[in-house]
Amino acid sequence: MPNPKRRHSQQRSAKRRTHYKAVPATLSTDSATGELHVRHRAHVSEGKLYYKGQVVAETSPIKR
């Protein structure tokens, strides 16, 4: 595989990186609980784990 003969300047790398931008996360309202959550991610509400509006798992309180 070919390797660069000379080092690339910092400016050249910075030019390439200017197109990387931070974007805010897309939020959705859950149909079952009515809470806002990040899309395509499971979320906890009232001790239950929800995904796509359905209960996936129920969390039990941690006893010490």
MMTF fields as JSON, N, C-alpha, C and O atoms, coordinates in Angstrom:
{
  "mmtfVersion": "1.0.0",
  "mmtfProducer": "UNKNOWN",
  "numBonds": 255,
  "numAtoms": 256,
  "numGroups": 64,
  "numChains": 1,
  "numModels": 1,
  "chainsPerModel": [1],
  "groupsPerChain": [64],
  "chainIdList": ["A"],
  "bondAtomList": [4, 2, 8, 6, 12, 10, 16, 14, 20, 18, 24, 22, 28, 26, 32, 30, 36, 34, 40, 38, 44, 42, 48, 46, 52, 50, 56, 54, 60, 58, 64, 62, 68, 66, 72, 70, 76, 74, 80, 78, 84, 82, 88, 86, 92, 90, 96, 94, 100, 98, 104, 102, 108, 106, 112, 110, 116, 114, 120, 118, 124, 122, 128, 126, 132, 130, 136, 134, 140, 138, 144, 142, 148, 146, 152, 150, 156, 154, 160, 158, 164, 162, 168, 166, 172, 170, 176, 174, 180, 178, 184, 182, 188, 186, 192, 190, 196, 194, 200, 198, 204, 202, 208, 206, 212, 210, 216, 214, 220, 218, 224, 222, 228, 226, 232, 230, 236, 234, 240, 238, 244, 242, 248, 246, 252, 250],
  "bondOrderList": [1, 1, 1, 1, 1, 1, 1, 1, 1, 1, 1, 1, 1, 1, 1, 1, 1, 1, 1, 1, 1, 1, 1, 1, 1, 1, 1, 1, 1, 1, 1, 1, 1, 1, 1, 1, 1, 1, 1, 1, 1, 1, 1, 1, 1, 1, 1, 1, 1, 1, 1, 1, 1, 1, 1, 1, 1, 1, 1, 1, 1, 1, 1],
  "groupList": [{"groupName": "MET", "atomNameList": ["N", "CA", "C", "O"], "elementList": ["N", "C", "C", "O"], "formalChargeList": [0, 0, 0, 0], "bondAtomList": [1, 0, 2, 1, 3, 2], "bondOrderList": [1, 1, 2], "singleLetterCode": "M", "chemCompType": "L-PEPTIDE LINKING"}, {"groupName": "PRO", "atomNameList": ["N", "CA", "C", "O"], "elementList": ["N", "C", "C", "O"], "formalChargeList": [0, 0, 0, 0], "bondAtomList": [1, 0, 2, 1, 3, 2], "bondOrderList": [1, 1, 2], "singleLetterCode": "P", "chemCompType": "L-PEPTIDE LINKING"}, {"groupName": "ASN", "atomNameList": ["N", "CA", "C", "O"], "elementList": ["N", "C", "C", "O"], "formalChargeList": [0, 0, 0, 0], "bondAtomList": [1, 0, 2, 1, 3, 2], "bondOrderList": [1, 1, 2], "singleLetterCode": "N", "chemCompType": "L-PEPTIDE LINKING"}, {"groupName": "LYS", "atomNameList": ["N", "CA", "C", "O"], "elementList": ["N", "C", "C", "O"], "formalChargeList": [0, 0, 0, 0], "bondAtomList": [1, 0, 2, 1, 3, 2], "bondOrderList": [1, 1, 2], "singleLetterCode": "K", "chemCompType": "L-PEPTIDE LINKING"}, {"groupName": "ARG", "atomNameList": ["N", "CA", "C", "O"], "elementList": ["N", "C", "C", "O"], "formalChargeList": [0, 0, 0, 0], "bondAtomList": [1, 0, 2, 1, 3, 2], "bondOrderList": [1, 1, 2], "singleLetterCode": "R", "chemCompType": "L-PEPTIDE LINKING"}, {"groupName": "HIS", "atomNameList": ["N", "CA", "C", "O"], "elementList": ["N", "C", "C", "O"], "formalChargeList": [0, 0, 0, 0], "bondAtomList": [1, 0, 2, 1, 3, 2], "bondOrderList": [1, 1, 2], "singleLetterCode": "H", "chemCompType": "L-PEPTIDE LINKING"}, {"groupName": "SER", "atomNameList": ["N", "CA", "C", "O"], "elementList": ["N", "C", "C", "O"], "formalChargeList": [0, 0, 0, 0], "bondAtomList": [1, 0, 2, 1, 3, 2], "bondOrderList": [1, 1, 2], "singleLetterCode": "S", "chemCompType": "L-PEPTIDE LINKING"}, {"groupName": "GLN", "atomNameList": ["N", "CA", "C", "O"], "elementList": ["N", "C", "C", "O"], "formalChargeList": [0, 0, 0, 0], "bondAtomList": [1, 0, 2, 1, 3, 2], "bondOrderList": [1, 1, 2], "singleLetterCode": "Q", "chemCompType": "L-PEPTIDE LINKING"}, {"groupName": "ALA", "atomNameList": ["N", "CA", "C", "O"], "elementList": ["N", "C", "C", "O"], "formalChargeList": [0, 0, 0, 0], "bondAtomList": [1, 0, 2, 1, 3, 2], "bondOrderList": [1, 1, 2], "singleLetterCode": "A", "chemCompType": "L-PEPTIDE LINKING"}, {"groupName": "THR", "atomNameList": ["N", "CA", "C", "O"], "elementList": ["N", "C", "C", "O"], "formalChargeList": [0, 0, 0, 0], "bondAtomList": [1, 0, 2, 1, 3, 2], "bondOrderList": [1, 1, 2], "singleLetterCode": "T", "chemCompType": "L-PEPTIDE LINKING"}, {"groupName": "TYR", "atomNameList": ["N", "CA", "C", "O"], "elementList": ["N", "C", "C", "O"], "formalChargeList": [0, 0, 0, 0], "bondAtomList": [1, 0, 2, 1, 3, 2], "bondOrderList": [1, 1, 2], "singleLetterCode": "Y", "chemCompType": "L-PEPTIDE LINKING"}, {"groupName": "VAL", "atomNameList": ["N", "CA", "C", "O"], "elementList": ["N", "C", "C", "O"], "formalChargeList": [0, 0, 0, 0], "bondAtomList": [1, 0, 2, 1, 3, 2], "bondOrderList": [1, 1, 2], "singleLetterCode": "V", "chemCompType": "L-PEPTIDE LINKING"}, {"groupName": "LEU", "atomNameList": ["N", "CA", "C", "O"], "elementList": ["N", "C", "C", "O"], "formalChargeList": [0, 0, 0, 0], "bondAtomList": [1, 0, 2, 1, 3, 2], "bondOrderList": [1, 1, 2], "singleLetterCode": "L", "chemCompType": "L-PEPTIDE LINKING"}, {"groupName": "ASP", "atomNameList": ["N", "CA", "C", "O"], "elementList": ["N", "C", "C", "O"], "formalChargeList": [0, 0, 0, 0], "bondAtomList": [1, 0, 2, 1, 3, 2], "bondOrderList": [1, 1, 2], "singleLetterCode": "D", "chemCompType": "L-PEPTIDE LINKING"}, {"groupName": "GLY", "atomNameList": ["N", "CA", "C", "O"], "elementList": ["N", "C", "C", "O"], "formalChargeList": [0, 0, 0, 0], "bondAtomList": [1, 0, 2, 1, 3, 2], "bondOrderList": [1, 1, 2], "singleLetterCode": "G", "chemCompType": "PEPTIDE LINKING"}, {"groupName": "GLU", "atomNameList": ["N", "CA", "C", "O"], "elementList": ["N", "C", "C", "O"], "formalChargeList": [0, 0, 0, 0], "bondAtomList": [1, 0, 2, 1, 3, 2], "bondOrderList": [1, 1, 2], "singleLetterCode": "E", "chemCompType": "L-PEPTIDE LINKING"}, {"groupName": "ILE", "atomNameList": ["N", "CA", "C", "O"], "elementList": ["N", "C", "C", "O"], "formalChargeList": [0, 0, 0, 0], "bondAtomList": [1, 0, 2, 1, 3, 2], "bondOrderList": [1, 1, 2], "singleLetterCode": "I", "chemCompType": "L-PEPTIDE LINKING"}],
  "groupTypeList": [0, 1, 2, 1, 3, 4, 4, 5, 6, 7, 7, 4, 6, 8, 3, 4, 4, 9, 5, 10, 3, 8, 11, 1, 8, 9, 12, 6, 9, 13, 6, 8, 9, 14, 15, 12, 5, 11, 4, 5, 4, 8, 5, 11, 6, 15, 14, 3, 12, 10, 10, 3, 14, 7, 11, 11, 8, 15, 9, 6, 1, 16, 3, 4],
  "groupIdList": [1, 2, 3, 4, 5, 6, 7, 8, 9, 10, 11, 12, 13, 14, 15, 16, 17, 18, 19, 20, 21, 22, 23, 24, 25, 26, 27, 28, 29, 30, 31, 32, 33, 34, 35, 36, 37, 38, 39, 40, 41, 42, 43, 44, 45, 46, 47, 48, 49, 50, 51, 52, 53, 54, 55, 56, 57, 58, 59, 60, 61, 62, 63, 64],
  "secStructList": [7, 7, 7, 7, 1, 1, 7, 7, 7, 2, 2, 2, 2, 2, 2, 2, 2, 6, 6, 7, 7, 7, 7, 7, 7, 7, 3, 3, 3, 7, 6, 6, 6, 7, 7, 3, 3, 3, 6, 6, 1, 7, 3, 3, 3, 6, 6, 3, 3, 3, 3, 6, 6, 3, 3, 3, 3, 3, 7, 7, 7, 7, 7, 7],
  "xCoordList": [0.843, 0.0, 0.895, 1.863, 0.607, 1.474, 1.403, 0.355, 2.519, 2.633, 3.049, 3.715, 2.664, 3.063, 4.575, 5.201, 5.144, 6.577, 6.958, 8.019, 6.06, 6.314, 5.127, 4.02, 5.388, 4.363, 3.351, 3.728, 2.055, 1.032, 1.016, 1.211, 0.784, 0.756, -0.504, -1.481, -0.469, -1.63, -2.783, -3.947, -2.456, -3.492, -4.244, -5.461, -3.525, -4.158, -5.139, -6.222, -4.745, -5.636, -6.836, -7.952, -6.629, -7.713, -8.738, -9.938, -8.276, -9.185, -10.126, -11.312, -9.592, -10.393, -11.418, -12.542, -11.029, -11.898, -12.964, -13.822, -12.948, -13.931, -15.342, -16.302, -15.499, -16.818, -17.473, -18.646, -16.734, -17.307, -18.024, -17.393, -19.332, -20.107, -20.896, -21.308, -21.097, -21.932, -23.393, -23.76, -24.204, -25.637, -26.405, -26.013, -27.492, -28.264, -28.972, -29.342, -29.151, -29.824, -31.299, -31.917, -31.86, -33.272, -34.089, -33.83, -35.074, -35.906, -37.271, -37.785, -37.851, -39.181, -39.995, -39.443, -41.311, -42.205, -42.635, -43.107, -42.463, -42.827, -44.339, -45.029, -44.859, -46.306, -46.909, -48.071, -46.146, -46.675, -46.632, -47.593, -45.518, -45.351, -45.505, -45.764, -45.352, -45.46, -44.211, -44.244, -43.107, -41.857, -40.993, -41.086, -40.149, -39.177, -37.988, -37.557, -37.462, -36.284, -35.537, -36.08, -34.294, -33.471, -33.989, -34.252, -34.131, -34.68, -33.794, -32.568, -34.428, -33.756, -32.895, -31.887, -33.281, -32.568, -33.602, -34.658, -33.302, -34.175, -34.045, -32.989, -35.123, -35.091, -35.877, -36.795, -35.489, -36.104, -37.156, -36.91, -38.328, -39.404, -40.121, -40.631, -40.162, -40.835, -40.345, -41.143, -39.049, -38.453, -38.611, -38.302, -39.085, -39.246, -38.445, -38.335, -37.891, -37.11, -38.01, -38.56, -38.164, -39.026, -38.201, -37.151, -38.689, -38.12, -39.247, -39.964, -39.406, -40.477, -41.86, -42.756, -42.032, -43.318, -43.698, -44.81, -42.812, -43.113, -42.128, -40.976, -42.581, -41.714, -40.784, -41.225, -39.481, -38.49, -38.062, -37.927, -37.849, -37.425, -37.885, -38.028, -38.113, -38.45, -37.242, -36.709, -36.817, -35.646, -36.096, -37.09, -35.361, -35.656, -34.745, -33.611, -35.213, -34.364, -33.165, -33.275, -32.034, -30.795, -30.829, -30.994, -30.672, -30.656, -29.238, -28.475, -28.889, -27.523, -27.55, -26.498],
  "yCoordList": [-1.168, 0.0, 1.24, 1.285, 2.231, 3.415, 4.271, 4.397, 4.844, 5.746, 7.123, 7.229, 8.183, 9.522, 9.713, 9.26, 10.381, 10.603, 11.722, 11.692, 12.719, 13.838, 14.014, 13.546, 14.696, 14.939, 15.964, 16.953, 15.729, 16.696, 17.801, 17.538, 19.028, 20.156, 20.108, 19.443, 20.823, 20.895, 21.609, 21.271, 22.596, 23.341, 22.425, 22.534, 21.54, 20.626, 19.695, 19.407, 19.228, 18.367, 19.154, 18.633, 20.413, 21.245, 21.53, 21.588, 21.707, 21.939, 20.75, 20.92, 19.57, 18.368, 18.258, 17.806, 18.671, 18.515, 19.595, 19.493, 20.617, 21.693, 21.22, 21.883, 20.113, 19.646, 18.806, 18.455, 18.471, 17.711, 18.681, 19.566, 18.533, 19.445, 18.656, 17.522, 19.265, 18.665, 18.948, 20.077, 17.932, 18.112, 17.702, 16.751, 18.404, 18.035, 16.701, 16.343, 15.979, 14.683, 14.881, 15.839, 13.984, 14.052, 13.408, 12.27, 14.143, 13.643, 13.225, 13.795, 12.218, 11.745, 11.624, 11.524, 11.634, 11.419, 9.958, 9.433, 9.312, 7.907, 7.771, 8.518, 6.823, 6.654, 6.069, 6.337, 5.277, 4.639, 5.566, 5.629, 6.287, 7.102, 8.595, 9.355, 9.025, 10.443, 11.242, 12.472, 10.576, 11.254, 11.448, 10.695, 12.478, 12.699, 11.773, 11.528, 11.262, 10.406, 10.509, 10.983, 10.065, 10.051, 8.937, 7.824, 9.245, 8.26, 7.016, 7.102, 5.876, 4.588, 4.187, 3.501, 4.608, 4.228, 3.841, 4.466, 2.822, 2.438, 3.483, 4.095, 3.69, 4.671, 4.136, 3.33, 4.607, 4.15, 5.157, 6.363, 4.657, 5.491, 4.719, 3.624, 5.291, 4.673, 3.253, 2.364, 3.04, 1.741, 0.686, -0.483, 1.078, 0.126, 0.605, 1.805, -0.344, -0.029, -0.148, -1.216, 0.959, 1.009, 1.098, 1.74, 0.443, 0.584, 0.387, -0.612, 1.343, 1.345, 1.258, 0.599, 1.926, 1.985, 0.743, 0.667, -0.235, -1.463, -1.664, -1.239, -2.31, -2.605, -3.74, -4.824, -3.469, -4.482, -5.23, -6.454, -4.495, -5.113, -4.24, -3.025, -4.884, -4.146, -4.191, -5.26, -3.017, -2.957, -3.095, -2.497, -3.881, -4.04, -3.123, -2.88, -2.604, -1.733, -2.503, -3.678, -1.83, -2.451, -2.473, -1.436, -3.654, -3.788, -3.952, -4.75, -3.191, -3.287, -3.716, -3.852],
  "zCoordList": [0.0, 0.0, 0.0, 0.759, -0.816, -0.905, 0.346, 0.98, 0.679, 1.823, 1.323, 0.294, 2.04, 1.608, 1.718, 2.676, 0.734, 0.741, 1.708, 2.33, 1.822, 2.728, 3.67, 3.404, 4.766, 5.77, 5.264, 4.634, 5.541, 5.19, 6.238, 7.424, 5.805, 6.741, 7.611, 7.266, 8.748, 9.636, 8.941, 9.152, 8.113, 7.401, 6.439, 6.288, 5.803, 4.855, 5.572, 5.062, 6.765, 7.548, 8.028, 8.036, 8.433, 8.936, 7.837, 8.108, 6.613, 5.491, 5.305, 5.021, 5.467, 5.308, 6.434, 6.213, 7.64, 8.803, 8.925, 9.802, 8.09, 8.22, 7.912, 8.305, 7.231, 6.858, 7.942, 7.819, 9.013, 10.119, 11.034, 11.613, 11.176, 11.995, 13.035, 12.791, 14.183, 15.218, 14.887, 14.562, 14.972, 14.708, 15.963, 16.64, 16.282, 17.466, 17.262, 16.144, 18.355, 18.29, 17.965, 18.429, 17.174, 16.81, 17.923, 18.316, 18.426, 19.512, 18.989, 18.026, 19.638, 19.302, 20.576, 21.671, 20.427, 21.558, 21.555, 20.546, 22.708, 22.822, 22.825, 23.519, 22.057, 21.957, 23.229, 23.534, 23.975, 25.174, 26.388, 27.154, 26.569, 27.776, 27.517, 28.45, 26.278, 25.964, 26.279, 26.234, 26.598, 26.929, 25.693, 24.724, 25.746, 24.674, 24.868, 25.995, 23.764, 23.826, 22.508, 21.51, 22.511, 21.303, 20.395, 20.851, 19.117, 18.175, 18.065, 18.146, 17.882, 17.678, 18.865, 18.696, 20.062, 21.287, 22.333, 22.428, 23.109, 24.21, 25.312, 25.468, 26.081, 27.168, 28.361, 28.211, 29.561, 30.805, 31.229, 31.234, 31.583, 32.094, 33.185, 32.946, 34.391, 35.543, 35.803, 36.098, 35.696, 36.01, 34.93, 35.159, 33.762, 32.665, 31.464, 31.211, 30.732, 29.546, 28.326, 28.06, 27.573, 26.399, 25.13, 25.1, 24.074, 22.735, 21.745, 21.801, 20.833, 19.833, 20.486, 19.959, 21.638, 22.311, 23.08, 23.602, 23.169, 23.886, 25.029, 24.942, 26.1, 27.236, 26.841, 26.459, 26.941, 26.6, 27.85, 27.833, 28.933, 30.191, 31.341, 31.205, 32.474, 33.679, 34.595, 34.893, 35.038, 35.909, 37.349, 37.761, 38.107, 39.523, 40.324, 39.912, 41.463, 42.261, 42.811, 43.161, 42.882, 43.376, 44.898, 45.539, 45.465, 46.928, 47.399, 46.855, 48.412, 48.951, 50.391, 51.015]
}
